[in-house]
Amino acid sequence: MRRNPNNSSSKSKPSTSQEPVGVDTTAGLISGKKRRSGFVWLILFGVIIYSSWAVYHYQFESLPSALTAEQAGKRGFSEVEAMKHVQALTQLGPHPVGSDALDLALQYVLTEAENIKETAHWEVDVQVELFHVKAGANRLLGGLFKGKTLVYSDLNHIILRILPKYASEARENAILVSSHIDTVFSTEGAGDCSSCVGVMLELARGISQWAHGFKNAIIFLFNTGEEEGLNGAHSFITQHPWSKTIRMAIDLEAMGIGGKSGIFQAGPHPFAIENFALAAKYPSGHVVAQDLFSSGVIKSATDFQVYKEVAGLSGLDFAYTDNSGVYHTKNDKLEFLKSGSLQHLGENMLAFLLQIAPTPHLPKGNAMREEEKSGQDTAVFFDILGTYMIVYSQRFASMLHNSVIMQSLLIWVTSLLVGGYPAAISLGLSCLSAILMLIFSMSFSILVAFILPQISSSPVPYVANPWLVIGLFAAPALIGALIGQHFGYLIIQMYLSNVYTKKKQLSSVIQADLVKLEAERWLFKAGFIKWLVVLILGHYYKIGSSYIALFWLVPPAFAYGLLEATLTPARFPRPLKLATLLMGLALPIIISSGTFIRLAVTIVGIVVRFDRNPGGTPEWLGNTIIAVFIAVVICFTLVYILSYAHLSGATRTIILGTSVLFGLSLILILSGVLPPFTEDTGRAVNVVHIVDTTGSYGNKQHPSSYVSLFSTTPGTLIEEVEQIKEGFSCGRDNVVDLVTFSVKYGCWAHEDTKGGWSDADIPTLRVNSDTIGDERITQVSIDTQVSIRWSLAINTKEVEDFILTGNSDELVPFGNKSSTDGWHIIQFSGGKEAPRKFELTLFWVKKPMKSAHSVDEQTTEEQQPLLKLRTDVDRLTPKAERVLKKLPEWCSQFGKSTSPYNLAFLSSLPVDF
């Protein structure tokens, strides 16, 4: 039988339109059995998270082995020997300025310095001096000390100068290595900064065996008064003759206890950081920390500010930052100082000093000031896994950033011209997905930040266990990022579906697959846009940390261009390769993941001392800062890998897994299994017996006496008060103006507060003369009685300028006063022989005849006194001693330059005296 050819051809004809020539048939890879495995995505996600943690551990937690004296040799550095010094100093207990313990600490350091002198190389000259400081005033321009004058008297420093005997030029060129012996009143100071003193003593011993080949002297300054406002560094720079010979300053500090001591400030001249990078055995330092510190985000200051601002010096500022939650508390103790911490800093410093001390080409101070003004040769620096340090100038960074930005914009413009109108719309929608990702992520994480104070016993229940922030904030932030990006993904899909519908030659199945694949690619490319915007902003403001954006933009873009991009616009998209992700993220993870984790841990530690005016900030604010930081990091670093999730089928698994992690974290907190604070990581509190005579000027004094309990850690004190049981009542009505700060929420106890002090301890403010004429001038006598540490606030709305004298010495001259919130604050601290009586000359503001002010304005002005005085006494009254003994083990007193001691007296002088 004969076949009909037409029938045969009709049977073989497909029901859908034939694919055009050149269509990539691999577009169907996402269908059926060939769909990308969600299990593979989860494994990849786990590998990336584990790799990030491994980078952090290797970069920040791995420490060298501690060496004994025999292992280090005569010219090496031994942690075992340095630790002996730390142990001797911490055994003295807290040693603040003016204490007997500080005198013993000074004597110990002096004795050890003399021993170094006796054992030095025969061609090395070692000079040891106990330097007694005359009175002085430290007025810094910015940072924590804006609007303040820091006055000091009767301080003592140990100065050790090491130089070759037969190189005369070394006397006129010196490198300063500095740290402080004193501590705050609340801690023995193993980390801050007995560890630094121990390193310096052992370093000086080693240097004394090398210095015969130096061209520069090395000056080791063991100062006191740093904790009271950088007074030790200021007094040395302004009063000691050797300070004129210093060409570079190296400051050693601690904002935690132990770990790796990294550089967090360098410059402005790049000489020091460049040579450190060349010489250091275990280089550690990041310009990110410098950017944060200089921006004021980290509320702290070091002696390096004095060396840079007052002396015009350049150099390096090192700090220990491990376990920053114990900073200035009782837990800054020897047992928490990790083995290898001192060895790490000591070996780095020894190698660095041996690198720069023999050179005759140290930069001069004037050159450093010029570098700071221009800002072009300041250094961008960061270490790679703690083994190698990258350093380049801001000028090179600008050239590099310009090149990357211009090439990126050129590539984007070219691709949009080739892709036409649909590509431009798709780019806009991909940017929308990035914005939605950030909004949802931050919203979910911030919501938790608001909820925690309502359901937990503490607003910050993760302080003792910082890893809890992964479940509490990172988990909801990840869910939000995925959901936000998925919404963007769906929007892009809708638009691309309309575009592909116009291509009649494609089947509906292929169209759907191609739309998903192209949408996935636009999500991936949205990461380029995110980091390009960050790079442009960082470049514009000359932020050194912009190198992070560079690494998160260039390698992923290169991997995409190498493995994914084609020059043929007619070619249809394929599924993104896993190799693209691995190649693109390897370098960014190595460079920055450890830094991101370190920053998160540091922020958690800072929460312990977050509320500078206790009760003055919302309880959710600290949580919100952490939540926003984590959400931003997740959105920017996971933007590439999350773009793979939408086609993998892993979306539900991710949401379920992170939800379980979040739930478990909440259960651990709410059940009390993991308490917010422990004995090792305590809540920062202060117990102050206050004697208040405010408002009683000119009348017979009837002081109000009570013990005040307050905390710089967010949260109420109800649980603590219940355990103390000393008649405390808590609330926001118990406001205390402590001159340098105010307690907005606290607890008061009035019972048994008449003992431990006498009327003779109460400071006095007395008006000696008041001349009213063209210029009103008032003479006020101040008698601080037993106090050698006090704070005075001067109302700058009434007083234009003032002069302060003590013991006939002019401590604060006329002119150049600044103020903050209408007050100029004088903080005074000194040794046992510091003056107690002062004369204050006030020059009033010239005011025109009063016009009709509102009653409210007049009332507000009348409520503000002319002067506010707080005097501190390092003494425990019986009541305060009982409270401290009953204080829960999870609490620790917190000290800083503005904190009162355990006994404080308040006085004031009204405007209408």
Disulfide bonds with the S-S distance in Angstrom:
Cys193-Cys196 1.87
Cys730-Cys747 1.98
